[in-house]
Amino acid sequence: MNRDTDRAKLFGRRAAFLGVAKLALLGGLAGRMYYLQIIEGSRYATLADENRINIRLLPPPRGRILDRFGKPLADNEINYRVLIVAEDTEKAGGMKATLERLSQIVDISPKDIQRVLRDARRRRSFVPIKVVENLTWEEVASIQVNSPDLPGIDIDVGQSRNYPNGETLAHVLGYVAQVSETDLTGDPLLELPGFRIGKAGVEKVHDLALRGAGGTSQVEVNALGRIKRELERKEGEPGVEVELTIDVELQKFVEQRVGEESAAVVVLDIHTGEILAMSSQPGFDPNAFNKGLTTTYWRSLVNNEKSPLINKALVGQYPPGSTFKMVVALAALEAGIIAPDQTVFCNGVTELGNARFHCWKKWGHGHMDMHEAIEQSCDIYFYEIAKRLGIDRIAEMSRRFGLGEPVDIDLPGARSGVIPTRDWKAATIGQPWQKGETLIAGIGQGYVLTTPLQLAVMTARLVNGGMAVQPHLTRTIGGKPAHAYEPARIDVSPRSLKLVADAMAAVVNSPKGTAKSSRIEDETMKMGGKTGTAQVRRISKSERDTRVLKNEELEWRERDHALFVGYAPVGAPRYAVSVVVEHGGSGSAAAAPIARDVLEEVQRRSILPPLPPKTVASDKDQPGGEDSPLQAASLTGRSL
C-alpha cells in the first residue's frame, strides 16, 4: 500500500515539473515573439526592406572643358555597350556559342571572349557582363537586326569622355582612365565598375569639380539578388564646366606650324599670365586612353624617340643658350659692373687659364656694347660680364624672372630647371665651382637648364614693365573666376628693362640682328626677340682646328637645340612667345620663323580684349621712366 502511494506522489511531482517546464517554455516563446514583433518590430521590418530594396549608385555626367571662347575641348558622347546575360544563352548553345556568333558582327578579340567567360564563372547567371563598348551606330544597328540569333545579348547606352580635337591640346587636357587601387579615397563613385577619373593634365587637376555627385536608383530585388523593378530614381549632379585660357584655334595653328618637328611653343598674355597656347609636339590621342589602348598604338608612343607622351613645354629642360643673355645683361647693369655703352672687344676667342672660350662667330664681332652684343648675340661680351658678375649674382637675377624654381601653374609635373650656384654644385655634385663654368653659364650653357614655359614667363616679365606675372591655364570653374592676383613688381630698373627690350627689337628688325630674316613686315605687328642655339655635344679641339661639323652632318640627337623668345607688338607689348625645337639646329633658322608666324597669327586674331585702365602702364611705369642706378655712372664708351 505504501509503495503505491509513493509511486503516485513521484508521478505527481514529475507531472507538475513537466507542466511548469512547458509553461516556462511557452512563456519564453511568447516573450520572444512579443520582443521581436512589438519591441523590435520596426527595426526588423527595416532590415527586411533593406534585403528587399537595393540602392544603386548612378555615375554623374562629367563636366565639360572649354576654351576661352566656349568651344568644347573635352565633352561626353553616347557610349553603346554590348552586355550578355548567361542564363539567357542556355537554350541557344551557351555563352561561348553566342559570343562566337556576335564576333561575326562586331570585332571581339579571343582575349575578350576569354575574359567574358571567366567573369561568367564568377558571377550569378542573371548578372549582365560587359562584352565590348564604344560601338558605332552601324554596329548597334547590325546587332539589333540579328537579335533573334543572339539571345542574352543586350545593348546598354551610357556616356564616355570625348576629346573632339584629337591630339590637339592632349598634353594640356590629359586624359581619363579607370580607377586603380591607389586612387581609392572612400568616395563610393570610385568603386563603380568602369568609372573613370582624370589621370593627367587639366582632367587630373580639376577632377573633383569635373566629377560631380552621383545619383541613386532604388530597386526591388528577390532573395537571389535579381532585380524585379525600379522603385525610385534620383539623377546625380553633373560636374561643373571648366573654362581654360587657351584659344583652341590658335593652338591648332601653332601645332600645324610646328609640323613634324619635336618642339614646344608657349604663348602668354604678358600682363595677366593667361596661356593662350601651349604646344608640345608630337602628341598623342587622349581618346585612345579612354577607349582602350591597342598594343600597336602604345608601342608606337613609347618607342618614338621624340617622346610624344611628354609635355615638353612643362617638363622638357633645355639649355637656354643665348636667350639667357638678357638676364645676364640685367644682372650686370643692376650690379653696376658695366654701362650700356661700354664695349668689349670680340676677336672670336677669349682665354681663362689654359681654357679657351669661343664666340659663335669664328673671326669675332669687334667692339660690342650691350645693345650690339644682344642684337648680334656676341658670346665674348657675355663671357666677360659673366666673369665679372660671378655665378651667384647671375643666379639671383635669374630667379627674379622665374628661372631655376618651380612654376606656379595649374598643371601637374612642372619642372624647375637648373640655375646653378656654388652651393648647388657642392650639394649636387660634391665639387667646388670653377670660374670657367661661370663663363659658360653666361651664354646659357653648362649646368643652366630651363623649360619653354619658364622662357615664356621670363620674356613676359622682361617686356611688361617688370611685373612678376604668373602663368595659368584656368579662367573659370563653374562660372567663377579661378584666379585673382596682382603680380608683384620685380626689383629691376625700368631703364635697364628698356635697354634690353630695345636690343631684342633690334635682334629682329636691325640689318645686323640674328633674326632679321624673320621680321614681321606689318609695322603695327612688329616683334622683338632673341635667338638661341644650344649645343648638346662637346666640340673637340681637333674638330675645331679642322672643321666643325654642321648640324645636317650629325645624327638627329647630336644636333643643337633651336630656341627663340619673343614679344609683340614692339610699340606696346601684349604677347610673349617661347619656341624650342629639339635638335632643330640654329635658332634663327628653325625657331624664329615659327615664333614670327605665331605672333603674327595671335595679333591677327585679336584674342585679348583691351587692357582695363588699372593695368595700362603710366609713363612712369614704362621702361626708362625712372632713373637707372647706372645713370650716375660714366656713360663714356670704353673697351673692357
C-alpha positions, 0 to 999 in steps of 0.5 A: 500500500505504501509503495503505491502511494509513493509511486503516485506522489513521484508521478505527481511531482514529475507531472507538475515539473513537466507542466511548469517546464512547458509553461516556462517554455511557452512563456519564453516563446511568447516573450520572444515573439512579443520582443521581436514583433512589438519591441523590435518590430520596426527595426526588423521590418527595416532590415527586411526592406533593406534585403528587399530594396537595393540602392544603386549608385548612378555615375554623374555626367562629367563636366565639360572643358572649354576654351576661352571662347566656349568651344568644347575641348573635352565633352561626353558622347553616347557610349553603346555597350554590348552586355550578355546575360548567361542564363539567357544563352542556355537554350541557344548553345551557351555563352561561348556559342553566342559570343562566337556568333556576335564576333561575326558582327562586331570585332571581339578579340579571343582575349575578350571572349576569354575574359567574358567567360571567366567573369561568367564563372564568377558571377550569378547567371542573371548578372549582365557582363560587359562584352565590348563598348564604344560601338558605332551606330552601324554596329548597334544597328547590325546587332539589333537586326540579328537579335533573334540569333543572339539571345542574352545579348543586350545593348546598354547606352551610357556616356564616355569622355570625348576629346573632339580635337584629337591630339590637339591640346592632349598634353594640356587636357590629359586624359581619363582612365579607370580607377586603380587601387591607389586612387581609392579615397572612400568616395563610393563613385570610385568603386563603380565598375568602369568609372573613370577619373582624370589621370593627367593634365587639366582632367587630373587637376580639376577632377573633383569639380569635373566629377560631380555627385552621383545619383541613386536608383532604388530597386526591388530585388528577390532573395537571389539578388535579381532585380524585379523593378525600379522603385525610385530614381534620383539623377546625380549632379553633373560636374561643373564646366571648366573654362581654360585660357587657351584659344583652341584655334590658335593652338591648332595653328601653332601645332600645324606650324610646328609640323613634324618637328619635336618642339614646344611653343608657349604663348602668354598674355604678358600682363595677366599670365593667361596661356593662350597656347601651349604646344608640345609636339608630337602628341598623342590621342587622349581618346585612345586612353579612354577607349582602350589602348591597342598594343600597336598604338602604345608601342608606337608612343613609347618607342618614338624617340621624340617622346610624344607622351611628354609635355615638353613645354612643362617638363622638357629642360633645355639649355637656354643658350643665348636667350639667357643673355638678357638676364645676364645683361640685367644682372650686370647693369643692376650690379653696376659692373658695366654701362650700356655703352661700354664695349668689349672687344670680340676677336672670336676667342677669349682665354681663362687659364689654359681654357679657351672660350669661343664666340659663335662667330669664328673671326669675332664681332669687334667692339660690342656694347650691350645693345650690339652684343644682344642684337648680334648675340656676341658670346665674348661680351657675355663671357666677360660680364659673366666673369665679372658678375660671378655665378651667384649674382647671375643666379639671383637675377635669374630667379627674379624672372622665374628661372631655376624654381618651380612654376606656379601653374595649374598643371601637374609635373612642372619642372624647375630647371637648373640655375646653378650656384656654388652651393648647388654644385657642392650639394649636387655634385660634391665639387667646388665651382670653377670660374670657367663654368661661370663663363659658360653659364653666361651664354646659357650653357653648362649646368643652366637648364630651363623649360619653354614655359619658364622662357615664356614667363621670363620674356613676359616679365622682361617686356611688361614693365617688370611685373612678376606675372604668373602663368595659368591655364584656368579662367573659370570653374563653374562660372567663377573666376579661378584666379585673382592676383596682382603680380608683384613688381620685380626689383629691376630698373625700368631703364635697364628693362628698356635697354634690353627690350630695345636690343631684342627689337633690334635682334629682329628688325636691325640689318645686323640682328640674328633674326632679321630674316624673320621680321614681321613686315606689318609695322603695327605687328612688329616683334622683338626677340632673341635667338638661341642655339644650344649645343648638346655635344662637346666640340673637340679641339681637333674638330675645331682646328679642322672643321666643325661639323654642321648640324645636317652632318650629325645624327638627329640627337647630336644636333643643337637645340633651336630656341627663340623668345619673343614679344609683340607688338614692339610699340606696346607689348601684349604677347610673349612667345617661347619656341624650342625645337629639339635638335632643330639646329640654329635658332634663327633658322628653325625657331624664329620663323615659327615664333614670327608666324605665331605672333603674327597669327595671335595679333591677327586674331585679336584674342585679348580684349583691351587692357582695363585702365588699372593695368595700362602702364603710366609713363612712369611705369614704362621702361626708362621712366625712372632713373637707372642706378647706372645713370650716375655712372660714366656713360663714356664708351670704353673697351673692357 
